Amino acid sequence: MTIAEAKAFLIRHTAGLDLLRRRAGTASRYYLAQNDILFAPKKEGEVLRNADNRIPHSFYPLLVNQKAAYLFADPPIFSTGSDNGDTLLRRVLGQEFAKNCKSLCVRASNAGLAWIHYWRDGSGSFCYAVLDGDQVVGVYSDELNRRMTHAVRVYRRRQDEGEQIVYEIWDDTQCEAFCHPAEAGIETALCEAMLFGAGSGRTNRVRHPFGQPPFICFSNNEKQRTDLENIKSLIDIYDTTYSGFANDLQDIQEVILTLSGYGGTDLTQFMSDLKKYKVIKLDDPAGGAGVDTLSIEIPVQAREKMLEMTRRAIFEEGQGVDPTRMDFSNASGVALQFMYSLLELKAGLTETEFRGGFDKLAKAILRYYGVLCESVGQVWTRSAIRNDRELAEIASDSEGLLSRKTILSRHPWVEDVADEMRNIEERS
């Protein structure tokens, strides 16, 4: 691409990044418990109310971490139908796969989507990494299957001459890099970014062997909405109500006296007489003189009800499990499943989107190493409180109806099906 072509391409396809970054930035801030209440302006001119507690609550990170742990505490297991293919995938995905899965889930929850970028390193090995959703823009064809034709990665890098905004434009065969100073605009300062190669031979273009843009999108749900959007206003109401309650409890300790017909000369003498003699001299008590107190009335029951209703709404709208409302009096499998019903609904929608992404990743690995495979199976395991005895009994009752491999894959004590089958063969 020429500079003019790259400029027109980038302006056209990165126009929505600012909105995505703001949305992702707000959700990421709430994930760190940096809620809006911490940045609200201080009220001025309040006589009776001096306390200014700002207490953020970590409902949002709890809900996101619930989903990430529920889905990926045990990462998906891939099955290619051959031991060589299975071994290759486990080796390439590595020990960090479970961590990368949870990172994908958290980032997708915060931004509505996340990305995996894969590449070939200097030794020829297949490598991959998780990227934030607001760092990549996918460009798709107008066909019904919406094939990705280009991917644009946008990020910042620090140079001796200052900070730069870098754009990598990937297509089926190559990547071209462009940049401009962070303080300048793309319209006036875009130039080629010499990222690739070494020494004086550096260039802004590099070829890749994958036959498609090496980026895979993982959507949080079909509409790519964040997990914060449905519950942000509820969390803000809870923070405001709880903090206001704490402020009232702190302010009520300060008693303000109102004086009528006081016979002293100034307030200093009043406080001195009150402390020393425990009495107050008034000019004419019969004429309406007296001392009253100003206090703050706290509607305790109303606030307790409001906090209870808001908390319940947060977990219902956020589709999570409220640990304070879990009842283990009936610990059957059906009862446990009912407790997780909302979380399962949300997790199921995310799994539907992630399955396609993991399928593309596995096939990209197999294709890169020349392993033929028509389909890649995926086994997902939910991490939830469960009745292991009940599951084991179901597995035992399935003998003769299902294959041993299927039964072992569902048994609560089996982690590696292939290894367990080898153990059974050696024992027999």
ZIDA-V388447 format. One record per residue. RES is the residue in three letters. D_CENTER is the distance of its C-alpha to the mean C-alpha in Angstrom with 1 decimal. Layout:
res->RES d_center->D_CENTER
res->RES d_center->D_CENTER
This chain:
res->MET d_center->36.2
res->THR d_center->38.1
res->ILE d_center->36.5
res->ALA d_center->37.3
res->GLU d_center->35.8
res->ALA d_center->32.6
res->LYS d_center->32.4
res->ALA d_center->32.9
res->PHE d_center->30.4
res->LEU d_center->27.6
res->ILE d_center->28.3
res->ARG d_center->28.3
res->HIS d_center->25.1
res->THR d_center->22.8
res->ALA d_center->23.6
res->GLY d_center->20.3
res->LEU d_center->18.2
res->ASP d_center->18.6
res->LEU d_center->17.2
res->LEU d_center->14.1
res->ARG d_center->13.7
res->ARG d_center->14.3
res->ARG d_center->11.8
res->ALA d_center->9.0
res->GLY d_center->10.6
res->THR d_center->10.7
res->ALA d_center->7.1
res->SER d_center->6.6
res->ARG d_center->9.8
res->TYR d_center->9.0
res->TYR d_center->6.4
res->LEU d_center->9.7
res->ALA d_center->11.8
res->GLN d_center->13.5
res->ASN d_center->14.2
res->ASP d_center->16.9
res->ILE d_center->19.6
res->LEU d_center->19.8
res->PHE d_center->21.0
res->ALA d_center->23.3
res->PRO d_center->26.9
res->LYS d_center->29.4
res->LYS d_center->32.0
res->GLU d_center->35.4
res->GLY d_center->38.8
res->GLU d_center->37.9
res->VAL d_center->40.9
res->LEU d_center->39.9
res->ARG d_center->36.2
res->ASN d_center->35.5
res->ALA d_center->32.5
res->ASP d_center->29.2
res->ASN d_center->26.5
res->ARG d_center->22.9
res->ILE d_center->20.7
res->PRO d_center->17.0
res->HIS d_center->15.5
res->SER d_center->12.3
res->PHE d_center->11.8
res->TYR d_center->8.3
res->PRO d_center->7.0
res->LEU d_center->9.7
res->LEU d_center->8.8
res->VAL d_center->5.3
res->ASN d_center->7.6
res->GLN d_center->10.3
res->LYS d_center->9.3
res->ALA d_center->8.5
res->ALA d_center->11.8
res->TYR d_center->13.6
res->LEU d_center->13.3
res->PHE d_center->13.5
res->ALA d_center->15.4
res->ASP d_center->18.2
res->PRO d_center->17.4
res->PRO d_center->19.3
res->ILE d_center->23.0
res->PHE d_center->24.8
res->SER d_center->28.4
res->THR d_center->30.7
res->GLY d_center->34.0
res->SER d_center->35.4
res->ASP d_center->35.0
res->ASN d_center->35.1
res->GLY d_center->32.1
res->ASP d_center->30.1
res->THR d_center->31.0
res->LEU d_center->30.2
res->LEU d_center->26.6
res->ARG d_center->26.0
res->ARG d_center->27.6
res->VAL d_center->25.8
res->LEU d_center->22.3
res->GLY d_center->23.2
res->GLN d_center->22.0
res->GLU d_center->18.7
res->PHE d_center->17.7
res->ALA d_center->16.0
res->LYS d_center->13.9
res->ASN d_center->13.2
res->CYS d_center->12.2
res->LYS d_center->9.5
res->SER d_center->8.4
res->LEU d_center->8.7
res->CYS d_center->6.7
res->VAL d_center->3.5
res->ARG d_center->4.9
res->ALA d_center->6.2
res->SER d_center->4.0
res->ASN d_center->3.9
res->ALA d_center->7.4
res->GLY d_center->8.8
res->LEU d_center->9.9
res->ALA d_center->10.2
res->TRP d_center->13.6
res->ILE d_center->15.9
res->HIS d_center->19.0
res->TYR d_center->22.1
res->TRP d_center->25.4
res->ARG d_center->28.7
res->ASP d_center->29.4
res->GLY d_center->32.8
res->SER d_center->34.0
res->GLY d_center->33.1
res->SER d_center->30.2
res->PHE d_center->27.2
res->CYS d_center->24.0
res->TYR d_center->20.4
res->ALA d_center->17.2
res->VAL d_center->13.6
res->LEU d_center->13.1
res->ASP d_center->10.6
res->GLY d_center->11.0
res->ASP d_center->13.1
res->GLN d_center->15.4
res->VAL d_center->17.1
res->VAL d_center->19.1
res->GLY d_center->20.8
res->VAL d_center->24.3
res->TYR d_center->25.7
res->SER d_center->29.3
res->ASP d_center->30.8
res->GLU d_center->31.6
res->LEU d_center->30.4
res->ASN d_center->28.4
res->ARG d_center->26.7
res->ARG d_center->27.1
res->MET d_center->25.2
res->THR d_center->28.0
res->HIS d_center->26.3
res->ALA d_center->23.0
res->VAL d_center->22.6
res->ARG d_center->20.6
res->VAL d_center->20.5
res->TYR d_center->20.0
res->ARG d_center->21.9
res->ARG d_center->24.4
res->ARG d_center->26.8
res->GLN d_center->30.5
res->ASP d_center->33.7
res->GLU d_center->34.4
res->GLY d_center->31.1
res->GLU d_center->27.5
res->GLN d_center->27.2
res->ILE d_center->25.0
res->VAL d_center->25.3
res->TYR d_center->25.2
res->GLU d_center->25.5
res->ILE d_center->26.9
res->TRP d_center->26.9
res->ASP d_center->29.1
res->ASP d_center->30.7
res->THR d_center->32.8
res->GLN d_center->31.9
res->CYS d_center->29.6
res->GLU d_center->31.0
res->ALA d_center->29.6
res->PHE d_center->30.2
res->CYS d_center->29.3
res->HIS d_center->30.3
res->PRO d_center->30.3
res->ALA d_center->27.2
res->GLU d_center->29.6
res->ALA d_center->31.4
res->GLY d_center->30.6
res->ILE d_center->30.3
res->GLU d_center->33.4
res->THR d_center->35.7
res->ALA d_center->34.4
res->LEU d_center->33.0
res->CYS d_center->34.6
res->GLU d_center->34.3
res->ALA d_center->32.1
res->MET d_center->34.0
res->LEU d_center->31.2
res->PHE d_center->32.9
res->GLY d_center->36.0
res->ALA d_center->37.7
res->GLY d_center->40.2
res->SER d_center->42.2
res->GLY d_center->41.2
res->ARG d_center->37.6
res->THR d_center->36.6
res->ASN d_center->33.8
res->ARG d_center->34.0
res->VAL d_center->33.2
res->ARG d_center->33.7
res->HIS d_center->31.6
res->PRO d_center->32.7
res->PHE d_center->30.0
res->GLY d_center->31.6
res->GLN d_center->28.4
res->PRO d_center->25.6
res->PRO d_center->23.7
res->PHE d_center->20.2
res->ILE d_center->18.3
res->CYS d_center->15.7
res->PHE d_center->13.0
res->SER d_center->12.2
res->ASN d_center->9.6
res->ASN d_center->12.9
res->GLU d_center->16.3
res->LYS d_center->15.9
res->GLN d_center->12.7
res->ARG d_center->11.3
res->THR d_center->7.9
res->ASP d_center->7.3
res->LEU d_center->8.4
res->GLU d_center->11.7
res->ASN d_center->13.6
res->ILE d_center->13.3
res->LYS d_center->13.2
res->SER d_center->17.0
res->LEU d_center->17.4
res->ILE d_center->15.4
res->ASP d_center->17.6
res->ILE d_center->20.7
res->TYR d_center->20.0
res->ASP d_center->19.6
res->THR d_center->22.8
res->THR d_center->24.8
res->TYR d_center->24.1
res->SER d_center->24.8
res->GLY d_center->27.9
res->PHE d_center->29.1
res->ALA d_center->28.9
res->ASN d_center->30.7
res->ASP d_center->33.4
res->LEU d_center->34.1
res->GLN d_center->34.5
res->ASP d_center->36.6
res->ILE d_center->38.9
res->GLN d_center->40.3
res->GLU d_center->42.0
res->VAL d_center->45.2
res->ILE d_center->46.8
res->LEU d_center->50.6
res->THR d_center->52.5
res->LEU d_center->56.2
res->SER d_center->59.1
res->GLY d_center->62.7
res->TYR d_center->61.9
res->GLY d_center->65.1
res->GLY d_center->63.8
res->THR d_center->63.5
res->ASP d_center->59.9
res->LEU d_center->56.6
res->THR d_center->57.1
res->GLN d_center->60.3
res->PHE d_center->58.6
res->MET d_center->55.9
res->SER d_center->58.7
res->ASP d_center->60.9
res->LEU d_center->58.1
res->LYS d_center->57.2
res->LYS d_center->60.8
res->TYR d_center->62.7
res->LYS d_center->60.0
res->VAL d_center->61.8
res->ILE d_center->61.5
res->LYS d_center->64.6
res->LEU d_center->64.6
res->ASP d_center->67.3
res->ASP d_center->67.9
res->PRO d_center->65.8
res->ALA d_center->67.9
res->GLY d_center->67.1
res->GLY d_center->63.4
res->ALA d_center->62.4
res->GLY d_center->59.6
res->VAL d_center->56.2
res->ASP d_center->53.1
res->THR d_center->49.4
res->LEU d_center->46.3
res->SER d_center->43.3
res->ILE d_center->39.9
res->GLU d_center->39.6
res->ILE d_center->36.3
res->PRO d_center->35.5
res->VAL d_center->34.0
res->GLN d_center->34.1
res->ALA d_center->32.6
res->ARG d_center->29.6
res->GLU d_center->29.1
res->LYS d_center->29.1
res->MET d_center->26.7
res->LEU d_center->24.2
res->GLU d_center->24.7
res->MET d_center->24.3
res->THR d_center->21.2
res->ARG d_center->19.4
res->ARG d_center->20.5
res->ALA d_center->19.4
res->ILE d_center->15.8
res->PHE d_center->15.6
res->GLU d_center->17.6
res->GLU d_center->15.8
res->GLY d_center->12.3
res->GLN d_center->14.0
res->GLY d_center->13.6
res->VAL d_center->16.3
res->ASP d_center->17.8
res->PRO d_center->19.4
res->THR d_center->22.2
res->ARG d_center->23.4
res->MET d_center->23.7
res->ASP d_center->27.3
res->PHE d_center->28.7
res->SER d_center->32.3
res->ASN d_center->32.1
res->ALA d_center->30.2
res->SER d_center->31.2
res->GLY d_center->28.9
res->VAL d_center->29.0
res->ALA d_center->28.0
res->LEU d_center->25.1
res->GLN d_center->23.9
res->PHE d_center->24.3
res->MET d_center->22.0
res->TYR d_center->19.2
res->SER d_center->20.2
res->LEU d_center->17.4
res->LEU d_center->14.7
res->GLU d_center->16.8
res->LEU d_center->17.0
res->LYS d_center->13.3
res->ALA d_center->13.0
res->GLY d_center->16.3
res->LEU d_center->15.2
res->THR d_center->12.4
res->GLU d_center->15.1
res->THR d_center->17.5
res->GLU d_center->15.7
res->PHE d_center->14.9
res->ARG d_center->18.5
res->GLY d_center->19.9
res->GLY d_center->17.9
res->PHE d_center->18.9
res->ASP d_center->22.4
res->LYS d_center->22.7
res->LEU d_center->21.6
res->ALA d_center->24.1
res->LYS d_center->26.8
res->ALA d_center->26.4
res->ILE d_center->27.0
res->LEU d_center->30.0
res->ARG d_center->31.4
res->TYR d_center->31.2
res->TYR d_center->33.2
res->GLY d_center->35.6
res->VAL d_center->34.7
res->LEU d_center->35.6
res->CYS d_center->33.4
res->GLU d_center->33.3
res->SER d_center->30.4
res->VAL d_center->27.6
res->GLY d_center->26.9
res->GLN d_center->23.6
res->VAL d_center->23.4
res->TRP d_center->20.2
res->THR d_center->20.2
res->ARG d_center->18.4
res->SER d_center->18.0
res->ALA d_center->19.3
res->ILE d_center->22.4
res->ARG d_center->25.3
res->ASN d_center->29.0
res->ASP d_center->30.1
res->ARG d_center->33.7
res->GLU d_center->33.3
res->LEU d_center->31.4
res->ALA d_center->34.1
res->GLU d_center->36.8
res->ILE d_center->35.4
res->ALA d_center->35.3
res->SER d_center->38.9
res->ASP d_center->40.1
res->SER d_center->38.8
res->GLU d_center->41.3
res->GLY d_center->43.6
res->LEU d_center->41.4
res->LEU d_center->38.5
res->SER d_center->38.6
res->ARG d_center->38.1
res->LYS d_center->35.1
res->THR d_center->33.3
res->ILE d_center->34.2
res->LEU d_center->33.0
res->SER d_center->29.6
res->ARG d_center->29.1
res->HIS d_center->30.8
res->PRO d_center->28.6
res->TRP d_center->30.3
res->VAL d_center->30.1
res->GLU d_center->27.4
res->ASP d_center->29.3
res->VAL d_center->31.5
res->ALA d_center->33.6
res->ASP d_center->34.4
res->GLU d_center->35.3
res->MET d_center->37.6
res->ARG d_center->39.3
res->ASN d_center->39.8
res->ILE d_center->41.4
res->GLU d_center->43.7
res->GLU d_center->44.8
res->ARG d_center->45.5
res->SER d_center->47.6
